[in-house]
Amino acid sequence: MTRNLPRLTTALRGLATTVAALLAVTAVPATARAASPEPKAPKDFVALRSVDPTIIQEMRYVTPHNFVGERIDGYRQPLCILTRPAALALHRAQTRLLRQGYSLKVYDCYRPQRAVDHFVRWAEDLDDQTMKAEFYPHVDKTRLFADGYIAEKSGHSRGSTMDLTLVKLPAKPTRPYHPGQPLEPCFAPQDQRFPDNSVDMGTGYDCFDTLSHTLDPRIQGTQRANRLLLKDTLEDVGLVNLPEEWWHFTYKPEPHPDTYFDFPVSAKSLAGRR
């Protein structure tokens, strides 16, 4: 057996070298991923606040008060980011509305692709129905993709789409949402659903129901007038409404009509850009 020791030692050394090489190969990608910097916003993206600080911001996806029930991936700060042309269009609309005693309030603006992916994962988990009673009481969760409420791509990720409403001035504070509190349907009368300081649009924001269709004939009176004031004002400055959602508008022509970005919603995404 002693004559075989040199040969065994050599074999063990060779095996150790092979294992070390394999570990090095598998470790490099993980290290590289950890060290790779977050993507940055292109130069034509801005914080809405830098263009018009008077527009109210209630960024829902950085909070648990949304149809998922938790902060959404990619939302690091409560910040509205848009392409500059879209932000300037909102500024023009805000100037008109302020003279009439109203302010715009944005719920969501640029949305990273990782957030959309989060929505898709949630929609595929049929057991998670935490927020159903408020946001989709009449919709079976198995129908969210087929009915168009959830998709694998969103125009928000292109940077010129925003979700917004109107607030009568002077603006009242909105009561904070507390996870676990009793939920009311998003289409309940305004004094029954979650209190929002916006005007009555007939439903709350992100209400998965046909009553959210901008021109649904069941929405009449003051509610319809409020929707039309928002729609007409924004269309006059180049924003196009999505007919299925009274709150959803896109600036046209889009600066990035075919690009879906994934930089986080944070001030850092706008800093140090080239």
Order of alpha helices (4+ residues) and beta strands (2+ residues): alpha-beta-alpha-beta-beta-alpha-beta-alpha-alpha-beta-alpha-beta-beta
